[in-house]
Amino acid sequence: MALLDAAPWAAPLRGHATQPARKGAKTLAHVWLYLVVVLVLSACGGGPTQPPAAPREVVQRGARLYAANCQSCHGDAVGGTVQDYPPVHNAKGHTWHHADCVLVQLTLDGMPPSPDVPPDAPRMQAFRDTLTADDVTAILAYIKTWWTDKQRVYQADVTRQGC
């Protein structure tokens, strides 16, 4: 009861056991109690949150760079499957499974030979002589606009853990 004694918003609750409260005061106390519970629960971080979106200028720059350097091999916002080579970067692909730092490195340095990739599949070329790390980050910002909210949350978590 000490908490209620110190809380000015709980005045209607203090006398609740000894005297009948007015209906309006009782309703007000319930509203306050509800607000406190909501605030406490929301402060607990009730689940994954959507990562912040990149500024529009960055996304637009990424769109121009993607069209000039990536789209001819990787396609656009629709189509493709997770098994395509080269992989699509939209929500049907698997790009969102990788951390940003890995994607930047693969783009700048190219894809090394891998037993997981069919031997006749096209290889990712290195773009270090063509694009900067900031360019690739802008391209990723554009690609992320194609993903679902859940994919963006997952990929942001993978990036936090892996970079």
Secondary structure, DSSP 8 states (H G I E B T S, - for coil): -HHHHH-GGGHHHHTTTTS---HHHHHHHHHHHHHHHHHHHHHT--S--------HHHHHHHHHHHHHHTHHHH--SS---TT-SS---STTSSGGGS-HHHHHHHHHH-----TTS-TTS------TTT--HHHHHHHHHHHHTTS-HHHHHHHHHHHHHH-
